């Protein structure tokens, strides 16, 4: 769902790249292939600095370019170049291997190394920027290359995603799912659920206690991580035997719902590849300035747990060269009420002023960093 929202948001951003020249580039990848891309270079006031926009594995590069369009315009106007490059072909849903955030990190690192070998850019100050999952890839890339000049991470996880905060993320994101397994009154009582819960008629849930439902979710996440699922329907039946005594209504729906959930998480290239990611070992290798930005109303990547974990990690590593920022915005870096209006298909223009303010903050930090 989140990558669909990102794609739709990208279509809303239509600012033109008024300040730059587009320089076609070829990037040598570690598998021997050549990847194509471009560097958008400022016409004036070239500060010999370059931002590599790290791809998201579920987005095409042109989508990312539109998504960051306002920031690109600002950076070019400030004399900072921007690099975009082609995504690798994504594996299909039924593939034996999944495209992961680690693959995207490898690609970004290869682009960096290729640019450093290019006479036109080898002396530039270069760094990475990534949002959400690509923010994790940006960190891995920065840890793998020699002397990056900066790292910018927007609304991205630091805590391992199979831990409790990821479980809470799942619960917060799926009010209808929570209502189905518990009851309407539980869904209404939880933050962010009031809008979603109105689509769930009272007394239609299976009636699990919230703590049982929560523990069941965590167990499924652990079992997926350690490859203990096996046959999905058989696993769902074993779960049913475990919780049958607690299910008050609609027992016949339990196994199909669990099977459907497992199929989505394990086969749609969504959650499973991220469950092995732990940011801490990569932060130990990154000594450049880091901008870490969190959205207060972000229910995909929980703000408080992750920004605390980020600052704790910086303290443990003795790295004082970082800036952590909490903004009054959502995962899409929009105003809370605007995003809810947008997600529910309301009419009328979207107020992008919050995004512009955030992009201005990023531009100002980057200018201080490279000067």
C-alpha positions in Angstrom: 0.0 0.0 0.0 2.7 2.5 0.9 4.6 2.2 -2.4 1.3 2.8 -4.2 0.8 6.0 -2.1 4.3 7.1 -3.0 3.6 6.5 -6.7 0.4 8.5 -6.6 2.1 11.3 -4.7 4.8 11.4 -7.4 2.2 12.1 -10.0 1.1 15.2 -8.0 4.6 16.7 -8.1 5.1 18.5 -11.3 7.8 21.2 -10.7 10.2 21.5 -13.6 14.0 21.2 -13.3 14.6 24.8 -14.2 18.1 25.2 -13.1 20.0 22.2 -14.4 21.7 20.5 -17.3 21.1 16.8 -17.7 24.4 14.8 -18.2 23.9 11.2 -19.4 26.0 8.7 -17.5 27.0 5.0 -17.6 27.6 3.2 -14.3 29.7 0.1 -14.0 28.0 -2.4 -11.7 29.7 -5.1 -9.7 28.1 -7.9 -11.8 29.8 -6.5 -14.9 26.6 -4.9 -16.3 26.3 -1.2 -17.3 23.5 0.8 -15.7 22.3 4.1 -17.2 21.4 7.3 -15.5 22.0 11.0 -15.4 23.5 13.7 -13.3 21.5 16.9 -13.1 24.1 19.7 -12.9 23.5 23.3 -11.9 24.1 25.9 -14.7 25.5 28.4 -12.2 27.3 28.4 -8.8 28.5 24.8 -9.1 29.7 23.8 -5.6 31.2 20.5 -6.7 28.8 18.5 -4.5 26.5 15.7 -5.6 23.6 13.9 -4.0 22.9 10.3 -5.1 19.2 9.5 -4.8 19.0 5.9 -3.7 16.3 3.8 -5.5 13.5 2.0 -3.7 13.1 -1.6 -4.8 9.4 -1.1 -5.5 9.7 2.1 -7.5 11.1 3.0 -10.9 13.8 5.7 -10.9 11.6 8.2 -12.8 9.0 7.9 -10.0 11.7 8.8 -7.4 12.8 11.7 -9.5 9.3 13.2 -9.5 8.9 12.4 -5.8 12.0 14.5 -4.9 11.3 17.1 -7.6 11.0 20.1 -5.3 14.2 19.2 -3.5 16.1 18.7 -6.8 15.1 22.1 -8.0 16.3 23.7 -4.7 19.6 21.8 -4.7 20.3 22.8 -8.3 19.5 26.4 -7.5 21.9 26.1 -4.6 24.7 24.8 -6.8 24.4 21.1 -5.8 24.2 18.3 -8.5 21.8 15.4 -8.3 22.2 11.8 -9.6 19.5 9.4 -10.6 20.0 6.0 -12.2 18.0 3.0 -13.6 16.6 0.5 -11.1 17.7 -3.1 -11.5 14.9 -5.4 -13.0 12.8 -6.4 -10.0 12.2 -10.1 -9.4 8.6 -11.3 -10.0 6.4 -12.3 -7.1 6.8 -16.0 -7.7 10.6 -15.8 -8.0 12.8 -18.0 -5.8 14.7 -14.9 -4.7 13.4 -11.5 -3.8 14.8 -8.1 -4.7 15.9 -6.6 -1.3 17.0 -3.3 0.2 20.5 -4.8 0.2 20.4 -5.1 -3.6 19.4 -1.4 -3.8 22.3 -0.6 -1.5 24.8 -2.5 -3.7 23.5 -0.5 -6.7 23.9 2.9 -5.0 27.4 2.0 -3.8 28.4 1.0 -7.4 27.0 4.3 -8.7 29.1 6.2 -6.1 32.3 4.3 -7.0 31.6 4.7 -10.7 31.2 8.5 -10.3 34.4 8.7 -8.3 36.3 7.2 -11.2 34.7 9.7 -13.6 37.1 12.6 -14.3 34.1 15.0 -14.3 33.0 14.1 -10.8 35.8 12.4 -8.9 36.6 15.5 -6.8 33.0 16.2 -5.9 31.7 15.8 -2.4 29.2 13.0 -2.7 26.7 11.4 -0.4 23.4 9.5 -0.3 19.7 10.3 0.4 16.9 7.8 0.9 13.4 7.7 2.2 11.7 5.0 4.1 13.1 1.6 3.0 15.6 3.3 0.6 16.8 5.2 3.6 18.0 1.9 5.0 19.7 1.2 1.6 21.4 4.6 1.7 22.9 3.8 5.1 24.2 0.4 3.9 25.7 2.2 0.8 27.4 4.9 2.9 28.9 2.2 5.1 30.3 0.3 2.1 32.1 3.1 0.2 35.2 5.2 0.9 34.6 8.6 2.6 31.1 9.6 1.7 30.5 13.3 2.5 27.0 13.0 4.0 24.0 10.8 4.5 20.4 11.9 4.6 17.8 9.4 5.9 14.1 10.3 5.9 11.4 8.4 7.9 13.4 5.2 8.0 13.8 2.3 10.6 16.7 1.9 12.9 15.3 -0.7 15.2 15.3 -4.2 13.7 11.9 -4.6 12.0 11.1 -7.9 13.5 11.0 -6.4 17.0 8.0 -5.1 18.8 8.0 -1.7 17.1 7.4 -3.4 13.7 4.6 -5.4 15.2 3.0 -2.2 16.3 3.5 -0.7 12.9 1.5 -3.6 11.4 -1.3 -3.1 14.0 -1.5 0.6 13.4 -1.5 0.2 9.6 -4.4 -2.3 9.4 -7.4 -1.1 11.4 -9.8 -3.3 9.5 -7.5 -6.4 10.1 -7.4 -5.6 13.8 -11.2 -5.2 13.9 -11.7 -8.5 12.2 -9.5 -10.5 14.6 -10.5 -8.7 17.8 -13.7 -6.6 17.7 -15.0 -3.2 16.7 -14.6 -1.6 20.1 -10.9 -2.6 20.3 -10.2 -1.1 16.9 -11.9 2.2 17.9 -9.9 2.5 21.1 -6.6 2.4 19.3 -4.9 5.5 18.0 -5.4 6.3 14.3 -8.2 3.8 14.0 -11.3 5.9 14.4 -11.5 6.6 10.6 -10.7 3.0 9.6 -12.9 1.4 12.2 -16.0 3.0 10.9 -15.8 0.6 8.0 -16.1 -2.4 10.4 -19.6 -3.1 11.5 -19.9 -3.8 15.3 -19.8 -7.4 16.4 -18.3 -8.9 13.3 -14.8 -9.6 14.7 -13.5 -13.0 15.7 -13.3 -11.8 19.3 -9.7 -12.5 20.2 -8.4 -10.6 23.1 -6.0 -7.8 22.0 -3.0 -9.3 23.9 -3.6 -12.7 22.2 -3.9 -11.1 18.8 -0.8 -9.0 19.4 1.2 -12.1 20.5 0.0 -14.1 17.5 1.2 -11.4 15.1 4.6 -11.3 16.8 4.9 -15.1 16.6 4.1 -15.1 12.9 6.8 -12.4 12.3 9.3 -14.5 14.2 8.3 -17.7 12.3 8.6 -15.9 8.9 12.0 -14.6 9.8 13.3 -18.0 10.8 11.6 -19.8 7.9 9.4 -21.9 10.2 6.1 -21.4 8.2 6.3 -24.1 5.6 2.9 -24.8 4.1 0.9 -21.7 4.8 -2.5 -23.3 5.1 -1.2 -26.0 7.4 0.5 -23.3 9.5 -2.8 -21.4 9.7 -4.6 -24.5 10.8 -2.0 -25.0 13.6 -2.6 -21.4 14.7 -6.3 -22.1 14.7 -5.9 -25.1 17.0 -3.9 -22.9 19.4 -6.4 -20.0 19.5 -9.7 -21.9 18.9 -10.9 -21.5 22.5 -10.5 -17.7 22.3 -12.4 -17.2 19.0 -15.9 -16.2 19.7 -17.3 -15.6 16.2 -16.7 -16.7 12.6 -14.3 -19.5 13.3 -14.5 -20.6 9.7 -12.8 -17.4 8.6 -9.7 -17.7 10.7 -7.7 -20.1 8.5 -8.4 -18.3 5.2 -7.6 -14.9 6.7 -4.2 -16.1 8.2 -3.4 -17.9 4.9 -4.1 -14.8 2.9 -2.0 -12.7 5.3 1.0 -15.0 5.0 0.7 -15.1 1.2 0.8 -11.3 1.1 3.7 -10.9 3.4 5.8 -13.7 2.0 5.1 -13.7 -1.7 4.4 -10.0 -2.6 7.9 -8.8 -2.0 6.8 -6.6 0.9 7.9 -7.4 4.4 10.1 -10.6 4.4 13.3 -9.1 2.8 13.4 -6.3 5.5 13.1 -8.6 8.5 16.9 -9.3 8.5 17.9 -5.7 8.5 19.5 -4.2 11.5 20.9 -0.7 11.1 23.4 -0.7 14.0 26.3 -2.5 12.4 26.2 -0.1 9.5 26.1 3.0 11.6 29.4 1.9 13.2 31.1 2.3 9.8 29.6 5.7 8.8 31.6 8.7 10.1 30.2 11.4 7.7 27.5 13.9 8.8 24.1 12.3 9.1 20.7 14.0 8.8 18.0 11.7 10.4 14.4 13.0 9.9 11.3 11.5 11.5 7.6 12.3 11.1 5.7 12.6 14.3 2.5 11.2 12.8 4.3 8.4 10.9 2.6 5.1 11.4 4.7 3.1 9.0 8.0 3.9 10.8 7.2 4.8 14.4 8.9 8.1 15.2 9.7 7.9 18.9 11.2 4.4 19.0 13.4 5.0 16.0 14.7 8.5 16.7 15.6 7.4 20.2 17.4 4.3 18.9 19.2 6.4 16.3 20.5 8.9 18.9 21.4 6.0 21.3 23.4 4.4 18.5 25.2 7.7 17.7 26.1 8.0 21.4 27.4 4.4 21.5 29.5 5.0 18.4 30.9 8.3 19.7 29.6 10.0 16.6 28.6 13.6 17.3 28.3 14.6 13.7 24.6 14.1 13.3 21.4 16.0 13.2 18.1 14.4 14.2 14.8 16.2 13.4 11.2 15.4 14.3 8.6 17.1 12.0 4.9 17.4 12.5 4.2 15.2 9.4 3.3 11.8 8.3 5.3 9.0 6.6 4.8 10.8 3.2 6.1 14.1 4.9 2.7 15.7 4.5 0.4 17.4 6.9 -1.6 14.8 8.9 -5.1 16.0 7.9 -4.0 16.4 4.3 -2.7 12.9 4.0 -5.8 11.4 5.5 -7.9 13.4 3.0 -5.7 12.2 0.2 -5.7 8.5 1.3 -9.5 8.5 1.4 -9.8 9.9 -2.1 -11.2 13.3 -1.2 -11.4 16.0 -3.8 -9.6 19.3 -3.8 -5.9 20.3 -4.1 -3.3 18.8 -1.8 -1.4 21.3 0.3 2.3 20.7 -0.3 3.6 23.5 2.0 4.7 21.0 4.7 6.8 19.1 2.2 8.3 22.3 0.9 9.3 23.3 4.4 10.9 19.9 5.0 12.8 20.1 1.7 14.0 23.6 2.6 15.4 22.2 5.9 17.2 19.4 4.0 18.7 21.9 1.6 19.9 24.2 4.3 21.5 21.3 6.3 23.2 20.0 3.2 24.6 23.5 2.3 26.1 23.8 5.8 27.5 20.3 5.5 29.4 20.8 2.2 30.6 24.3 2.9 
